[in-house]
């Protein structure tokens, strides 16, 4: 179920090449990587877990409420992260000119069923 959801987001988004379902503890639950764009998506998740925790703490300390989504745009990689619950997040890796809006939409659409399956 998880792998199919990740593949749906990646295959449905122009420029996307990987997706990851990971715990905030840095342990991956599932991943999907397109064969034509191999990458170590686990390392991506582990590195951004610390950034994600900092963003969540900052939002909480500022009284902004809970964090729902984080996007990181670098020179060669865009990463969109959607928080699913208190334990897991979904991350999608795209090329810099990929359709991050479509990735965000598909992640939001699949978030409910992923949350249910994680409970």
Helices and strands as residue ranges (DSSP letters): H 2-11, E 16-23, E 28-33, G 35-37, H 41-61, E 69-73, E 78-83, E 88-94, H 100-118
